[in-house]
Amino acid sequence: MAVDILRLNDKKISYDEIKSGDVKGDTPFEQSTLWFIRQWLNGQGLFSLKTSGSTGEPKPITVSRYQMRLSAQKTIDYFELKPEDTVLVCLNTAYIAGIMMLVRALISKANIIAIEPTGNPLVDLEDRIDFLAVVPLQLQQILGVPKTKKKLEKCRSTIVGGAPVSIKLDVEIGNSGANIYATFGMTETLTHFALKRLNPDKEDFFTSLEGVTIGQDARGCLTVASLVTEEKALVTNDLVEILSHNTFKWLGRVDNVINSGGVKLQIEELESKIGQVFYNIGLTNRFIVGAFKDEALGEKVVLIIESEKDIDLLNNVEWSNYLNKYEKPKQILFASPFIETPTGKVDKKEIVKKLQN
């Protein structure tokens, strides 16, 4: 049975201590974790959250306890979380992904282990974990270490979100014995409302959770409605292909289009093709595709790679084997380290802006 004790880094703190406010955190992560659990245990009805800033300037939104319970219960039901389970919280609890992991554990009465967000959150952890959420970079590092890979394979379910999974990571997931799902959601939907199985029995489409209604607007962008959104259709900027009443393929963001010489190029499609190039030549560096202003083309495609120096391996790449003349990067730049958002996502807009300036 679960006990009302939070494992926070190297501390064991009772829920009574948290409720009373007698215990204080030593780090921003500990402080945000304790603050949220305290408010939740004391019955707070409304919460002000921050969007991540990955699709624009971070902004506050207010959501109700009822909405958070609805979202959490869908995940609890899907993954069959129980009081005897242990949930690992290793994402920033100042933002929605980490917060909702806390809510799921609190509602299901599961045991909570909360540790500072790091590249490999399993490296010093000996406990068996039943459910955890990670970003792709964390998953990459976990699978890259035999010891932590085995730990992940013992976990009943892992969800990964915040950014697309690279080709290299996708291969490593398929070569593991871990049970992994990709998530689709946003702050406004209180994290994911759809899941895609990555391993085993990999799927190439997302399936919405029960009670979620999906559709498209005139642009071909996804709309979503559920009790969490108060049944109001939330219009996204995500281009999708609707396959059925509850399944869809994600194509990219409508605002991630480069207009180069009158030819419209979807950034996500370019990144997928370049990801295949990197995989074929054994290059593991992170990269992004962006657009710089260009007098002749209007916008030109630029490839930005996370590296402290030029990579000679790229000199031998026959780009025409992978990309047409419009898609081929007109400039390759190197930057290290990549700028990230507070939630650990690559801040593409800031990187492009900084390099262009």
Secondary structure, 3 states (H helix, E strand, C coil): CCCCEEEECCEEEEHHHHHHCCCCCCCHHHHHHHHHHHHHHCCCCEEEEECCCCCCCCCEEEEEHHHHHHHHHHHHHHHCCCCCCEEEECCCCCCHHHHHHHHHHHHHCCEEEECCCCCCCCCCCCCCCCEEEECHHHHHHHHCCHHHHHHHHHCCEEEECCCCCCHHHHHHHHCCCCCEEEEEEEHHHCEEEEEEEEECCCCCCEEECCCCEEEECCCCEEEEECHHHCCCCEEEEEEEEEEECCEEEEEEECCCEEEECCEEEEHHHHHHHHHHHHHHHCCCCCEEEEEEEECCCEEEEEEEEECCCCCHHHHHCCHHHCCCCCCCCCEEEEECCCCECCCCCECHHHHHHHHHC
